[in-house]
Amino acid sequence: MRVQSLSLAAASAALLAPTTAPTTTPPYDDRPVTRRADAVAAADLLAKVRDCVPVSRGNYRSDYGAPATIPVCGTRDAVYWKADMDIDCDGRPGPRCNRRTDPYFAPSTAFAQSDGRPLSAERLPFIVVPAPGRIWDYREHGVRGGSVVAVIHRDRVQYAVVGDTGPQHIIGEASYATAKALGIRPDPHGGGVPSGVTYIVFKNTRVSPIEDHAAAVAAGERAAKRFVGTR
């Protein structure tokens, strides 16, 4: 999660710091996963989250300085919110996400992959949830690192996992890989979209290992079918 209050000195130092590339091949297949012909459509998922029963104790901001207008909503099976998408490039550095491409880059994520290393934002679709605070505590709603998420933009659905946490008062952020899969500009400098993204986190789900995207897609498709009542 980018922190906009980063000092100029810290930002300058980050820009001058060397870029570190991954030294080993990830222990999983991160190639794009083709959606099945019987996959749940974006319209069907959106129809299930048309109304909102708030579970947060107040609203979130989409960005620093923006009005607080975004509640976290809930059903028996999921929590969800409708927001913008900022690009998270934090985690294990690579050619697209590093200190040179993102002055707010942090080489860590709240949740680690199975070998103990940070997640790779440029390779793994994941979302950022607000750190637990007075507005909402995701842990009280069956959500944790590795929980399965359906991220929807226009007519596209991308299954992802909960992979990082951010400021306690801001919501609406996902990894470089999530944005790219949804056809959203993934550049951490000026990428993302200002609105129109829906995040549905399925309660009491978990992908293990967290970095196995194919497993996230399979689990996401099963959860989505249950959620819309087709199975």
C-alpha positions, 0 to 999 in steps of 0.5 A: 500500500502506498503511503502518500505522506512519505517524506520527500527525503525518503522518496528520493532515497527510495528512487536512488536505491538499487532494484533487486530482482527475484533470485529464484523461480516461484514454486507455482505456475503463475501463467494466466488461468483461463476461465471456464465456459460455465464460470459465473458472469460479472452481471450475476455477481453484481446483481447479488451485491446491488444492495448494501447492509453495512457491516463497517462502523462508518465509511472509508475514503478512496484516497487521502483527502477524498470524502468518506463515502464507502461502506463495507457491506455484508451478507451471510457468505461474503463482505464487499465494497464498491470503490476505486482501484489503486495499484499495489506494487509492494512485495517481492521486487521484479522488473515492473514493481520495484523502487525505481518504478514506484517511489512508494515501494515497500519490499514486504506484504502483510501476508507471506507466501509459503516459503516465507518471502513476500508476495509478488504484486506483479505476478499474483492477483491479490487485493489490499484490505484496510488494517484493523481499526475502529471502522472495520476489522476484517478478522471479525468477518471470516476474512484473513490472508489467503481469503478468496476474492472476486474482483469485478470491473465492467464485464470482467471477473478476476479471482484473487486472494487477500494479500496485503493490508493498508491504512485504516481509513482507505479502501480500494487497492489491488496488485499490479497483476489484478489490474492487468488481468482486468484490463486496468492500467497497472502502472503504480504511477497514475494507473488504476481507475477512479471508480467502478470496481467491486470487491467481493471477499468470500467468508471463511475461504482460504487458498493454501499456498496463498501464491497458488493462483490456479487454486484461487481461481478454482476456489473462487469459481466454487464460491461464486456459484454458491454465492449466486445460487447456481450450486 
